[in-house]
Amino acid sequence: MLDAIRWDTDLIRRYDLAGPRYTSYPTAVQFNSQVGTFDLFHALRDSRKALRPLSLYVHVPFCANICYYCACNKVITKDRGRALPYLQRLEQEIQLIACHLDPAQKVEQLHFGGGTPTFLSHDELRQLMAHLRKHFNLLDDDSGDYGIEIDPREADWSTMGLLRELGFNRVSIGLQDLDPAVQRAVNRLQSLEETRAVIDAARTLQFRSINIDLIYGLPKQTPDNFARTVEEVISLQPDRLSVFNYAHLPERFMPQRRINGNELPSPAQKLEMLQRTIEQLTAADYRYIGMDHFALPDDELAIAQEEETLQRNFQGYTTHGHCDLIGLGVSAISQIGDLYCQNSSDLNEYQNTLASAQLATSRGLVCNADDRLRREVIQQLICNFSLDFAEIEQQFNIDFQGYFGALWPQLQGMAKDGLITLDSERIEVLPAGRLLVRSVCMVFDAYLEQQNRQRFSRVI
């Protein structure tokens, strides 16, 4: 079992820098408009030839209400009719993509995100899933990991029953905070009872896994009132928890301009919130997976980390990193072999491009040999908290210390500070460094010096 993480305030203050979350390497900041549909078709052909299994991500951008903290690609509307033209184009995209793949390629993982996927009516959800099943090889024995993001204000028992009937077996529930004053400050009023009802329905209907999202650093949060939220959430016993650090970037995300900056907790208060949350979750037997994620010991993510098979992609930590990821919908990102590509983030452009029978690929990147090497190094560190040089040397035919010699002084500094142990054979991220693993990964990021750090959230 991995050792528990250790809180070291001095170390956190020194290494709490702004940097990528490494759901990919290179990160999406490096995507460029030179990559287009030709590259996507080429990658799909290679996927088909290799008969690689698939992971599908479907983006539903609509929300009936705006949450001021949100940085997702979404469309706020009360008009449910706006979903229809979008679904028509989404179904067209599904068809265009699927015809370049082999029906034998099984969809091991499916995820509906947003926005609020349950913005769609029951009939629309049925039709969309039927269309996916028609064009992709979705599993019908409940062995796949088929998840959907849920807003408890938009779901009830009948919704949960429908989702289970359609093949979903995992739910991720947005909660953020239970304190009414905090909820009013971010325009998301959601009672504990609403959340509990959805969780009770999921358990009764035998959903395999329940995840709850929390955010610390929101306006009017204090260490005490956030600790009460965490206590209530622990009583709900989700299988997984995501505890995100709120990044206040009103210059980039317009809804955040409605948040009163004077009501935000101080950096010291945020650190206390995180420290107390870790203590509460550890006492309740949750394991720290990494990068804001916690899971119970019998959860697949915790088991995969123990067995060093955990991976990371645009959907976060996963046990399906070996799959080619196909992103469907506005702003969705695909990772197919060495290709990353992203659809247009503009809803009208996405719909109009597909209306002309063209895919909406707008930008991307093809990994080179150095990218592949650094991607594997970062993946090992962020998933396993360790890196065996011999494995990397064998896989990429390099001398590790020779290749990364220029980085050695930084790594030695981290070893001296107690983040890692470093010798001629491996790097081990120590318990005091696990919260700061992004900072260790950033040492190996060849692009970071060229980037504006203000684009990224801080490590803690």
C-alpha positions as CSV (number, residue, x, y, z in Angstrom):
1,M,0.0,0.0,0.0
2,L,1.2,3.5,-0.8
3,D,2.2,5.5,2.3
4,A,-0.2,8.2,3.3
5,I,0.5,11.7,2.1
6,R,2.3,14.0,4.6
7,W,1.4,17.6,5.0
8,D,4.5,20.0,4.9
9,T,3.4,23.6,4.9
10,D,6.9,25.0,4.2
11,L,7.3,22.6,1.2
12,I,3.9,23.5,-0.1
13,R,4.5,27.3,0.1
14,R,7.8,26.8,-1.8
15,Y,6.5,24.5,-4.6
16,D,2.8,25.7,-4.9
17,L,3.3,27.0,-8.5
18,A,0.9,27.5,-11.4
19,G,1.2,24.7,-13.9
20,P,-0.7,22.1,-16.0
21,R,-2.9,19.3,-14.7
22,Y,-1.3,16.9,-17.2
23,T,-4.5,15.2,-18.5
24,S,-2.2,15.1,-21.5
25,Y,1.4,15.8,-22.5
26,P,1.9,17.9,-24.4
27,T,-1.0,19.9,-22.9
28,A,-3.9,21.4,-24.9
29,V,-2.1,24.8,-24.8
30,Q,0.3,23.4,-27.4
31,F,-2.5,22.5,-29.9
32,N,-2.4,24.4,-33.2
33,S,-4.5,24.9,-36.2
34,Q,-2.1,22.9,-38.5
35,V,-3.8,19.7,-37.4
36,G,-7.2,19.0,-39.1
37,T,-9.5,16.3,-40.3
38,F,-6.9,14.6,-42.6
39,D,-4.8,13.9,-39.5
40,L,-7.9,12.6,-37.7
41,F,-8.8,10.2,-40.5
42,H,-5.3,9.0,-40.7
43,A,-5.3,8.2,-36.9
44,L,-8.7,6.5,-37.1
45,R,-7.4,4.3,-39.9
46,D,-4.4,3.3,-37.7
47,S,-6.8,2.6,-34.8
48,R,-9.0,0.4,-37.0
49,K,-6.0,-1.6,-38.3
50,A,-4.7,-2.2,-34.8
51,L,-8.3,-3.0,-33.6
52,R,-7.6,-0.9,-30.4
53,P,-10.5,-0.7,-27.9
54,L,-12.3,2.7,-27.6
55,S,-13.2,5.2,-25.0
56,L,-16.0,7.6,-26.0
57,Y,-16.5,11.1,-24.5
58,V,-19.8,12.9,-25.4
59,H,-20.1,16.6,-24.6
60,V,-23.5,18.0,-23.9
61,P,-22.9,21.8,-23.4
62,F,-26.3,23.0,-22.2
63,C,-27.2,24.1,-18.6
64,A,-30.4,25.7,-17.4
65,N,-28.7,27.7,-14.8
66,I,-25.2,29.3,-14.6
67,C,-22.8,28.5,-11.8
68,Y,-20.5,31.5,-11.4
69,Y,-17.3,29.4,-10.7
70,C,-17.7,27.3,-13.8
71,A,-14.9,27.2,-16.4
72,C,-16.5,24.5,-18.7
73,N,-17.6,24.9,-22.3
74,K,-21.3,25.5,-21.8
75,V,-24.4,27.2,-23.1
76,I,-26.8,28.7,-20.5
77,T,-30.4,28.5,-21.7
78,K,-33.9,27.7,-20.4
79,D,-35.0,26.8,-23.9
80,R,-34.8,23.0,-24.0
81,G,-35.5,23.1,-27.8
82,R,-31.9,24.3,-28.4
83,A,-30.7,20.7,-27.8
84,L,-32.5,19.4,-30.9
85,P,-30.3,21.0,-33.7
86,Y,-27.2,20.2,-31.6
87,L,-28.2,16.5,-31.3
88,Q,-28.8,16.3,-35.0
89,R,-25.2,17.5,-35.7
90,L,-23.8,15.3,-32.9
91,E,-25.5,12.2,-34.5
92,Q,-24.0,13.2,-37.8
93,E,-20.5,13.4,-36.2
94,I,-21.0,10.0,-34.6
95,Q,-21.8,8.5,-38.0
96,L,-18.9,10.2,-39.8
97,I,-16.4,9.0,-37.2
98,A,-17.7,5.5,-36.8
99,C,-17.5,4.7,-40.5
100,H,-13.7,5.0,-40.2
101,L,-13.5,2.4,-37.4
102,D,-14.1,-1.3,-37.2
103,P,-17.3,-2.7,-35.6
104,A,-15.0,-5.1,-33.7
105,Q,-13.5,-2.3,-31.7
106,K,-15.2,-2.5,-28.3
107,V,-16.2,0.6,-26.4
108,E,-14.7,-0.2,-22.9
109,Q,-15.5,3.3,-21.5
110,L,-18.2,5.9,-22.2
111,H,-18.6,9.2,-20.5
112,F,-21.2,12.0,-20.9
113,G,-20.0,15.3,-19.7
114,G,-21.0,19.0,-20.0
115,G,-22.7,21.2,-19.3
116,T,-25.5,19.1,-17.8
117,P,-26.1,15.9,-19.8
118,T,-29.5,15.5,-18.1
119,F,-30.5,18.8,-19.7
120,L,-31.6,16.4,-22.5
121,S,-35.1,15.0,-22.2
122,H,-35.6,11.2,-21.6
123,D,-36.5,10.7,-25.3
124,E,-33.4,12.6,-26.4
125,L,-31.2,10.5,-24.2
126,R,-32.8,7.3,-25.5
127,Q,-32.3,8.4,-29.1
128,L,-28.7,9.5,-28.6
129,M,-27.8,6.2,-26.9
130,A,-29.5,4.2,-29.6
131,H,-27.5,6.1,-32.2
132,L,-24.3,5.4,-30.4
133,R,-25.2,1.7,-30.1
134,K,-26.0,1.6,-33.8
135,H,-22.6,3.0,-34.9
136,F,-20.3,1.8,-32.1
137,N,-19.7,-1.5,-30.4
138,L,-21.1,-0.7,-27.0
139,L,-21.0,-3.5,-24.5
140,D,-24.4,-4.8,-23.3
141,D,-23.2,-7.0,-20.4
142,D,-22.6,-4.1,-18.0
143,S,-18.9,-4.8,-18.0
144,G,-17.9,-1.4,-19.5
145,D,-17.3,1.7,-17.5
146,Y,-20.2,3.9,-18.7
147,G,-20.5,7.1,-16.7
148,I,-22.4,10.4,-16.8
149,E,-22.2,13.7,-14.9
150,I,-25.3,14.5,-12.8
151,D,-26.7,17.7,-11.5
152,P,-29.0,16.5,-8.7
153,R,-31.3,19.5,-9.4
154,E,-31.8,18.1,-12.9
155,A,-32.4,14.4,-12.0
156,D,-34.8,12.3,-10.1
157,W,-35.6,8.6,-9.6
158,S,-37.1,8.3,-13.0
159,T,-34.0,9.9,-14.6
160,M,-31.7,7.6,-12.7
161,G,-33.8,4.6,-13.7
162,L,-33.6,5.6,-17.4
163,L,-29.8,6.1,-17.2
164,R,-29.4,2.6,-15.7
165,E,-31.7,1.2,-18.4
166,L,-29.6,2.8,-21.1
167,G,-26.4,1.1,-19.8
168,F,-24.8,3.7,-17.5
169,N,-23.3,2.2,-14.4
170,R,-21.2,5.1,-13.0
171,V,-22.4,8.6,-11.9
172,S,-20.4,11.7,-11.1
173,I,-22.4,14.2,-9.0
174,G,-21.6,17.9,-8.8
175,L,-22.0,19.1,-5.2
176,Q,-19.2,21.7,-4.6
177,D,-20.4,22.9,-1.2
178,L,-23.4,22.5,1.1
179,D,-23.3,25.8,2.9
180,P,-26.3,28.0,1.8
181,A,-24.3,31.2,2.0
182,V,-21.6,29.7,-0.3
183,Q,-24.2,28.3,-2.7
184,R,-25.9,31.7,-3.0
185,A,-22.5,33.4,-3.7
186,V,-21.9,31.0,-6.6
187,N,-25.6,30.8,-7.8
188,R,-25.9,27.0,-7.1
189,L,-28.6,26.3,-4.6
190,Q,-28.6,22.6,-4.0
191,S,-29.8,20.8,-0.8
192,L,-28.3,17.8,0.8
193,E,-31.6,16.1,0.5
194,E,-31.6,16.5,-3.3
195,T,-28.1,15.0,-3.5
196,R,-28.9,12.2,-1.1
197,A,-32.0,11.2,-3.2
198,V,-29.9,10.8,-6.3
199,I,-27.3,8.8,-4.5
200,D,-30.0,6.6,-2.9
201,A,-31.4,6.0,-6.4
202,A,-28.0,5.1,-7.8
203,R,-27.4,2.6,-5.0
204,T,-30.8,1.0,-5.3
205,L,-30.4,0.7,-9.1
206,Q,-27.0,-0.8,-8.6
207,F,-24.8,1.8,-10.3
208,R,-21.3,0.5,-9.8
209,S,-19.6,3.7,-8.7
210,I,-20.6,7.1,-7.3
211,N,-18.2,10.1,-7.5
212,I,-18.9,13.5,-5.8
213,D,-17.2,16.7,-6.8
214,L,-16.3,19.4,-4.2
215,I,-14.5,22.7,-4.7
216,Y,-12.5,24.6,-2.0
217,G,-11.7,28.2,-2.3
218,L,-15.2,29.5,-3.2
219,P,-16.5,32.8,-1.9
220,K,-17.7,32.8,1.7
221,Q,-16.1,29.4,2.4
222,T,-14.2,29.0,5.7
223,P,-12.2,26.1,7.0
224,D,-15.0,25.3,9.5
225,N,-18.0,25.4,7.1
226,F,-16.1,23.5,4.4
227,A,-15.2,20.8,7.0
228,R,-18.9,20.4,7.8
229,T,-19.6,19.9,4.0
230,V,-16.8,17.2,3.9
231,E,-18.3,15.5,7.0
232,E,-21.7,15.4,5.4
233,V,-20.2,14.0,2.1
234,I,-18.3,11.3,3.9
235,S,-21.6,10.2,5.5
236,L,-22.9,9.7,1.9
237,Q,-20.0,7.2,1.3
238,P,-19.2,7.9,-2.3
239,D,-16.7,5.5,-3.9
240,R,-14.7,8.5,-5.2
241,L,-14.2,12.1,-4.4
242,S,-12.8,14.9,-6.4
243,V,-11.8,17.9,-4.3
244,F,-10.8,20.7,-6.7
245,N,-9.0,24.0,-6.0
246,Y,-11.1,26.9,-7.3
247,A,-9.0,29.0,-9.7
248,H,-10.4,32.6,-9.8
249,L,-9.6,33.7,-13.4
250,P,-12.4,36.3,-14.2
251,E,-10.4,37.7,-17.1
252,R,-10.7,34.3,-18.8
253,F,-14.1,33.0,-17.7
254,M,-16.9,35.6,-17.8
255,P,-19.2,34.0,-15.3
256,Q,-16.5,34.3,-12.6
257,R,-16.8,38.1,-12.9
258,R,-20.0,37.8,-10.9
259,I,-18.0,36.5,-7.9
260,N,-17.1,39.1,-5.3
261,G,-13.3,38.8,-5.0
262,N,-13.4,40.2,-1.5
263,E,-15.4,37.2,-0.4
264,L,-12.8,34.7,-1.5
265,P,-10.9,32.9,1.3
266,S,-7.2,33.8,1.7
267,P,-4.4,31.5,0.5
268,A,-3.8,30.5,4.1
269,Q,-7.5,29.6,4.6
270,K,-7.4,27.5,1.4
271,L,-4.4,25.6,2.6
272,E,-6.2,24.9,5.9
273,M,-9.3,23.7,4.0
274,L,-7.2,21.3,2.0
275,Q,-5.3,20.0,5.0
276,R,-8.4,19.4,7.1
277,T,-10.1,17.7,4.1
278,I,-7.2,15.4,3.7
279,E,-7.3,14.6,7.4
280,Q,-11.0,13.9,7.4
281,L,-10.9,11.7,4.3
282,T,-7.9,9.8,5.5
283,A,-9.6,9.1,8.8
284,A,-12.6,7.8,6.8
285,D,-10.2,5.4,4.9
286,Y,-10.1,7.2,1.6
287,R,-6.9,6.9,-0.3
288,Y,-5.2,9.8,-2.0
289,I,-5.0,8.9,-5.7
290,G,-3.4,12.1,-6.7
291,M,-4.4,15.5,-8.4
292,D,-7.4,16.2,-6.1
293,H,-8.7,12.6,-6.3
294,F,-9.6,10.3,-3.5
295,A,-11.1,6.8,-3.6
296,L,-12.0,4.0,-1.2
297,P,-9.5,1.1,-1.0
298,D,-11.7,-1.3,-3.0
299,D,-12.3,1.2,-5.8
300,E,-10.8,0.3,-9.2
301,L,-8.6,3.4,-9.2
302,A,-7.0,2.6,-5.8
303,I,-6.4,-1.0,-6.9
304,A,-4.9,0.1,-10.2
305,Q,-2.6,2.4,-8.4
306,E,-1.5,-0.4,-6.0
307,E,-0.8,-2.6,-9.1
308,E,0.9,0.3,-11.0
309,T,-1.6,0.1,-13.9
310,L,-3.2,3.4,-13.3
311,Q,-3.2,5.9,-16.2
312,R,-4.3,9.4,-17.0
313,N,-6.0,11.0,-19.9
314,F,-8.4,13.9,-20.7
315,Q,-11.0,12.2,-18.5
316,G,-8.7,12.3,-15.5
317,Y,-7.4,9.1,-13.8
318,T,-8.5,6.0,-15.6
319,T,-8.0,2.3,-16.0
320,H,-8.6,2.7,-19.7
321,G,-5.6,4.7,-20.9
322,H,-4.8,1.9,-23.4
323,C,-8.0,2.8,-25.3
324,D,-8.2,5.3,-28.1
325,L,-10.2,8.2,-26.8
326,I,-12.8,9.6,-29.3
327,G,-14.3,13.0,-28.3
328,L,-17.7,13.8,-29.7
329,G,-19.5,17.2,-29.5
330,V,-18.5,20.8,-29.3
331,S,-15.0,21.4,-27.8
332,A,-14.5,17.6,-27.3
333,I,-10.9,16.3,-27.4
334,S,-9.7,13.1,-28.9
335,Q,-6.5,11.2,-28.2
336,I,-5.9,8.5,-30.9
337,G,-2.4,7.0,-30.9
338,D,0.0,9.9,-31.1
339,L,-2.7,12.4,-32.3
340,Y,-4.5,14.9,-30.1
341,C,-7.3,16.8,-31.8
342,Q,-10.1,19.1,-30.6
343,N,-13.4,20.1,-32.1
344,S,-14.4,23.8,-32.4
345,S,-15.3,25.3,-29.1
346,D,-17.9,27.6,-30.7
347,L,-21.3,26.0,-30.8
348,N,-22.4,27.7,-34.1
349,E,-19.2,26.8,-35.8
350,Y,-19.4,23.2,-34.7
351,Q,-23.0,22.9,-35.9
352,N,-22.4,24.7,-39.2
353,T,-19.3,22.7,-40.1
354,L,-21.2,19.4,-39.6
355,A,-24.1,20.8,-41.5
356,S,-21.8,20.8,-44.5
357,A,-20.9,17.2,-43.9
358,Q,-17.4,18.1,-42.6
359,L,-16.0,17.2,-39.2
360,A,-15.5,20.1,-36.8
361,T,-11.8,19.4,-36.0
362,S,-10.2,22.8,-35.3
363,R,-6.8,22.2,-33.8
364,G,-4.5,19.5,-32.4
365,L,-1.0,18.1,-32.2
366,V,0.9,15.1,-33.4
367,C,3.4,13.8,-30.8
368,N,7.0,13.5,-31.8
369,A,9.5,11.1,-30.2
370,D,10.5,13.5,-27.4
371,D,6.8,14.1,-26.6
372,R,6.2,10.4,-26.3
373,L,9.1,9.9,-24.0
374,R,8.2,12.8,-21.7
375,R,4.5,11.8,-21.8
376,E,5.5,8.4,-20.4
377,V,7.8,9.9,-17.7
378,I,5.0,12.3,-16.6
379,Q,2.4,9.6,-16.7
380,Q,4.5,7.3,-14.4
381,L,5.1,10.1,-11.9
382,I,1.6,11.4,-11.7
383,C,0.0,7.9,-11.5
384,N,2.5,5.8,-9.6
385,F,4.5,8.5,-7.7
386,S,7.6,6.7,-8.9
387,L,9.7,6.3,-12.0
388,D,12.0,3.4,-12.9
389,F,14.8,4.7,-15.3
390,A,15.6,1.2,-16.7
391,E,12.0,0.8,-17.9
392,I,12.1,4.1,-19.7
393,E,15.5,3.4,-21.1
394,Q,14.4,0.0,-22.5
395,Q,11.1,1.4,-23.9
396,F,12.7,4.4,-25.6
397,N,16.3,3.3,-26.2
398,I,17.9,6.2,-24.3
399,D,20.3,6.7,-21.4
400,F,18.0,8.4,-18.9
401,Q,20.6,10.5,-17.1
402,G,22.3,11.4,-20.4
403,Y,19.0,12.5,-22.0
404,F,17.8,14.5,-19.0
405,G,21.1,15.6,-17.7
406,A,20.2,19.3,-17.8
407,L,17.3,18.6,-15.4
408,W,19.5,16.9,-12.8
409,P,20.2,20.0,-10.7
410,Q,16.5,20.7,-10.3
411,L,15.8,17.1,-9.4
412,Q,18.6,17.1,-6.9
413,G,17.1,20.3,-5.4
414,M,13.8,18.6,-5.0
415,A,15.5,15.6,-3.4
416,K,17.3,17.9,-1.0
417,D,14.0,19.6,-0.1
418,G,12.3,16.2,0.6
419,L,9.9,16.1,-2.3
420,I,11.5,13.0,-3.9
421,T,14.3,10.5,-3.5
422,L,16.7,10.4,-6.4
423,D,19.4,7.9,-7.3
424,S,20.9,6.4,-10.4
425,E,18.0,4.0,-10.8
426,R,14.8,5.8,-10.0
427,I,12.7,8.7,-8.7
428,E,10.4,8.1,-5.8
429,V,7.9,10.9,-4.8
430,L,7.9,11.0,-1.0
431,P,4.7,11.3,1.1
432,A,5.5,15.0,1.6
433,G,5.8,15.5,-2.2
434,R,2.7,13.7,-3.4
435,L,0.4,16.8,-3.1
436,L,3.1,18.6,-5.2
437,V,3.6,15.9,-7.9
438,R,2.6,18.4,-10.6
439,S,5.7,20.4,-9.7
440,V,7.8,17.3,-10.2
441,C,6.2,16.6,-13.5
442,M,6.8,20.2,-14.6
443,V,10.5,19.7,-14.5
444,F,10.1,17.3,-17.5
445,D,7.8,19.6,-19.5
446,A,9.8,20.9,-22.5
447,Y,7.2,23.5,-23.3
448,L,6.6,25.1,-20.0
449,E,9.1,27.9,-20.3
450,Q,7.4,29.1,-23.5
451,Q,4.0,29.3,-21.8
452,N,2.1,31.9,-19.9
453,R,1.7,30.4,-16.4
454,Q,-1.4,32.5,-15.8
455,R,-3.2,30.0,-18.1
456,F,-2.9,27.4,-15.4
457,S,-4.2,26.9,-11.9
458,R,-1.8,26.6,-8.9
459,V,-0.7,23.2,-7.7
460,I,-2.5,23.5,-4.4
